[in-house]
Amino acid sequence: MVDLRVQLAPSHPSGLLLANPVMTAAGTFGYGIEHSQLVDIQKLGAIVCKGTTLKAREGNPQPRLVETASGLLNSVGLQNIGVEAVVKDKAPVWAQWQVPVVVNVAGETIDEYAEVAARLEGVAGISGIEVNISCPNVASGGMEFGANPKAAAEVTASVKAVSSLPIIVKLSPSVTDIGEIASAVGEAGADAISLINTVVGMAIDIKRGKPSLGNIMGGLSGPAIKPIALCMVYKVAGIVDVPIIGCGGISCADDALEFIMAGASAVQVGTANLTNPQTALDVLDGIKRFAEKEGIQKLSDIIGIARG
């Protein structure tokens, strides 16, 4: 039997122990509840719920999704029910689950990030917080914090100050130096770092002569961004001393294994969930088969082995 357990917050008092390294990415798996009738969610390492803000948001104008040759452009704009509804309606369900649920949080100001995190404090069913400082398709907040080391550190510190939960910070690829941002959030107290979020992109409808997305620009995800994400995971793994969660274009076990060998302790399956909700579990099964075939006893034995 292969030991696939992963500790994502080794320096945190309560830690964040996952039974395996396969997570679902925010915004691609709803609140998990929607998928619980489709797949055995209890087999997942963790579920990251969709981005949560202080107040409910309607999101960006339609159209919000456009397929590309090797991925998907999305401009949902953090549509969500708001933190109070998450606490009241979703968390009680999560509290009955075995699989840990991490709440992805976003805000337009540092104070908003802290306020959302504060309202999640002490709520049963919530195992951690993923701080989204990297959303490319909202008018304010998000990438404004993720592109500046000082601002990224301030958001991280503000959330840490009000929360006793393990804190994961999700980074944007649209920065000059991903290592500098990662170091800043690590020094500010992040328990783990998730990377990458989507890459800014757009498409044009040539029949209408107008942008395809209602918000003009959006976030590109899917296989097209995997090489970018993998490169950034590899780079950050050599800089920070906190666990890394790899995300970007993972659609099969081989993809996930590349991220793990580059230095990721866990992975998030995102866009692939939209075409096949079973993808994350297929990835997990593939990792198990690979480990058994190669005689790998513990997942930790292959984390970062491509780094030499």
N, C-alpha and C positions, 0 to 999 in steps of 0.2 A: 504493500500500500504506500503510495506516494504522499508525503506530507506537504500539502499545498497551503498550509496556514500562513497568513501574512499579518504582521503587526505594523499598522500604519502610523501609530503614534507611540513609539517606544519611549519617548521622554515625557509623555503625559501620564499623570497619576492613574487614570483609569484605562489608558490605552485605547486602541481601536483594533481589536483582533478580528480578522476576517477568516472564515473557513477556507477560502480560496481567493485567488487574485482577481477574479472577474467581476467587475462592477458594471452598472449601466450608467450612461452619461446623462447629465441634466438636460431636460428638454426633449429627450427621445424616448422616455419610458413613463411619461406622465407622473403620477404619484405612486406607481407600482400597482395600485389597486385595480386600475383598468386592465392590467395584464395578468392579474392573478388567476383569472379564469382560462387564460390561454396557455400559460407556461407555469412550470413549477418554480415560482420565484424563490422558494425557500432554499433552493440549491445554489443561488447566486452568492457571491462574496459579499456584495452590498448593493443597495439601490440608492442612486442619487436622484432626488425628486426635482421637478422642474423649478426654474428660478423663482424665488419668492421675494416679494417686496413688501414694504410697510403697508401700503394700500393696494387694493386690487387694481389691476391694469387691464385695459382692453387690448393693448398691443398696437401694432402698426397696421396701416391700411392694406387691404388685399390688392393684388395677389401677394402671398407671403412665401410661397415655395416655387422654385424653378429648378428643374433637373438640368444638370450639365453633363458633358461627355463622361466624366469620371467622378461625379459627386452630386451635391445638392446645394443650392443657394437658399438660405432661409432668412426671412426678415420678420420673424414673429413679434419681436419687440417686447419680450418678457411678459406676454399675456399671462396673468395668473390670478388666483383668488385672494391673494393677500395673506399676510402672516397670521392674522387672527382666525381666519377660516381654516388655515392649515392646522393650527393648534386645536381648534374645536372639532373639525370634521375628519381630518386625516390621521393625526397622531394617535388617537385612540385605536384606530385600526392597526397601525404600525406596531403599537405596543403588544399586540397579540402575535406578532410574527417572530420568527427566529432570525431571519435575515436582518442585518442592521440597515437602518435608513439614515442617510445623510441629507440634510436640507441645504440646497444651494441658495444663497442669499445675495441680493443685489440692492443697490441704493444709488441715489443721485448725489448724496453728500456723505461724508464720513459719519456724521451723526446718524444718518438713516441706517447705514450698515450696522452701527452699534445698537440702534433701537430694535431692529429686526432680530439681531442676535440675542438681545436681552429678553425679548418676548418668547424666545425658544428655551430659555433657561429653565431647567427643572421639569421639562415636559417629557413625560413617559413616551417612549416610542421613537425618540430622536437620539441617534448615537453619535452624531457629529455635524459639523457645519462646513460647507464648502463655500468660500468667499469668492464670488464671481467679480473679479476686477478686469474682466476681459471681454465683455459682450460688445460686439461691433455694430449692433443695429438698434441702439437706443440713442436718443438725442443728447442725453447727459448722463454722467456717471460712467460706470463700466470701464471702458478703455482709457478714459481720462486718468483714472487712478492706476491702471495697469501699465501705462507707458512711462510712468515716472517713478524712479526708485523710492524717492522720499514719500510721495503720496501713497505708493503701494505699501510701504512700511507703516505709514500712519493708519491706514485702513486696517491692516493686520493687527496692529497693537490695540486699536480701539475695540475690535471684536474680542480679542483675547482678554481685555480688561473687564468685559461684562459677561463672559461665558466660561463655564467650567468644562465645556465640551471640547473634544479634540477639534482643532481648526486646520482645514485644508484650504490652501489658496490656489485658485485657478488662474493661470497666466495666459496672456495674449501672445501670439507669435508676431504681432505687428509692432515690434519694438526694435530699437537699434542694437541693444545688447541684452539678450534674454538672461545671461548669466548674472548681470548686474541686478536685474529685477529679482531674480530668484534669491540671490544673496541677501538682498534687502528684506524680503519677507521672511526669510529664514532667520535672520538676526532679530527680526521683530517678534519672533515667537511662533511662526507657523509650524505645526506639527508634521505636515506633509505638504507637498506641492503637486498640483495637477496641471499637466500641460500636454497638448495645447488646446486652446479654444479655436474657433473657426478663423479662417483667413478672409479679410475683406475682399469682396468681389461684386460683380454685377453682370447682367445680361441685357441685351437689347432685342426687342421684338421688331424684326425688320419689316413686318407687314404693317405694323402700326407706327413704326418709326419712333418708338418710345421705350423707356426702360421697362423690362419685364416685371420687376418688382415694384409694388406700390410705394415702397420706401426708397426706391432707386437702387440703393446698395444693400448688401446683406452679408451673411457669413457663409463662406464656402466650407463644406465638410465632405467627408467621404474619402474614397481611395486617392483622390487627387492630392490631398494634403498629407498623406502618410509619410512620404520621404522628408517633408519639412518637420513634422512632429517628431519623427524618429531622430533626426539630427539634433533637435533641441533637447530631447530627453538625454541623448548621449552627452551633449555638452554640459547640461545642468548636473547630471549625475557625477561629473568630475569636479563640481564646485561646491555643492551643498552637502550637508551631512544629515539631512532628513529624508524620509522615504519619498519617492517620486511615483506618481500615478500617470501612466502614459495614455494618451487619448488622441485619436486622429486617424481615421481611415481604417480602423480595425474591423475586419469582416470575417476572419477565420483564425484558427489556432496559430498558423504560421505567422500571421501579422502580430498577434499577441506575443508570441515567443521572441520575435525580433525586438520588441519594446523591452521585454524582460531582460534579454541579453544585453541590451544597450544600457541597462541600469534601472529600469522601472521595477518597483516592488509589486505593483498591481497595474491593471489596465481598465479602461472604461470603453465599453462598446456603445457607440452612439447612432449614427445615421443608419447603420445596418439593421437596427431594431425596427426602423420604419418600414422596411421591406419584408423583414422576417423577424417577428418577435422572439423566435426561438434562437436567434443568432448567438446571444451571450452564452447560453447553455451549450450550444454546439462548439463554441470556442473553448469552453471549460472541458468538455469531453475530449477535444483534440489535444489540449495540453496534457491531460491525464495519459492519453495514449502515447504521446511523444515521450513523456517521462518514463513510462513503463518500458517502452521499446528501447530507450537509451540507458536504462538502468539508473535513472536519477532518483535518489531517495528523498530529497528535500528540494522544494522550489528554490530555497535560498542558495542552493549549490550552483544555480545558473544565472542568478541575478547579476548582471554586469559582466558576464564572462567575455563578451565581445570587446571589452575595454582592455583586455590583455593583462 
